[in-house]
């Protein structure tokens, strides 16, 4: 530190015009002296003054504004503080952070307020996290303050409950990539359950007069004589 200071004094000695922007001129000793962090030279370069609230300086810079998302609430700051919890600041030179109004939360950089992400709902900052996951096959609604479960014939996609895509579907639909005799469950395609029929991921129970084998209708009949985990007998 002493060597660095002596080097600075040697390089900057002579007159105030030769001082660095972070130094002031000591006319009595005819040397340039660096200001401390949180300060900068005054206009005459005869001494140091504190950075104003909303700004800061290091020992190698003049006073700089606190960027959006940060603040300093007192003079002479050597750093800006990050807005925390539900706080944010929009502009430079902020001396305080404002609070987001429920059900909004700060964006990741704390420069503004946003609603909870799709698929989550606002539960408040008294919880571990202000936004709670809605759960599988659910979407969020009402500015993401509540959750809705998609029915069995629909899947959640981009926060919309969409019907499964079929060969005849012309509207927006959920493409499960499942085969005609497979069901879509937990992000995967699996065999259709016994006693059910599957159609490109969508699974429905076989009718009273239907016999379903391997996920498709094999035959129709008056009723079922026997139904077990692996077979159906028709009469």
C-alpha positions, 0 to 999 in steps of 0.5 A: 500500500505504501509503495502504491501511494508513493508511486501515485504521489511521484507520478502526480506531483507538481501541480493540480493540473497533473493530478488524476481525476480521483486526487486533490492537490496538496499545495503545501507539500506540492503533491497529489493525494488520492481521495478515499472510497466514498469521496471525490475531489471538490471542484477546485481540487483542493480537498475531497467531498463525500459522494451524495446519497444515490451514488458511490465511489471506490478508491479508483473512481469518482462518484458514480450513480447507483444503477437501477435495482440498487441504492445508497441512502447516505452520503459517502457510500463506497458501494450501492446496495441491492434492492431486496425482498419485494423492493425495486428501483427504476432509475439511477441515483436512487436513495431508496427502494420502493415496494411492489404491490401484491400480487406483483414481485420484483423482476430478477434485476429488481428494476420493476415489478412483474406477476408471478411466472405462468404455472405459479401463483402468488402466496406472499413474501411471508412464505419461503418463496412468494410464488408457489408452483401450481402442480402438474397439469395445472395453469395459473389465472387471475394475474397468477393469483390462483391455479386451475386443474386441467380436466382429464381430456386436456393438458397444460401447455404455455399456461393454457389447457389444450385438448390432445391433438388428433388427426381431425383436430384443426384448433390449437391442441397439445401434441403428446407425440404418443401413438394411437394406443398410448396414454400421456402421463408424467411427460411420457407415453405409456401403454393404455390401462386395461379397460380403457381406450387411448387416442394419441395420449388421451385415455377414456374408459371403454363403454359398457358394450365395448371391449378394449384390447391394447388401448383400442376397441376390438369389438362390441358386445352386450356386456362384459362377462369378466374383467381382470387386469389383463383381459376382458371377456365379452358376452 
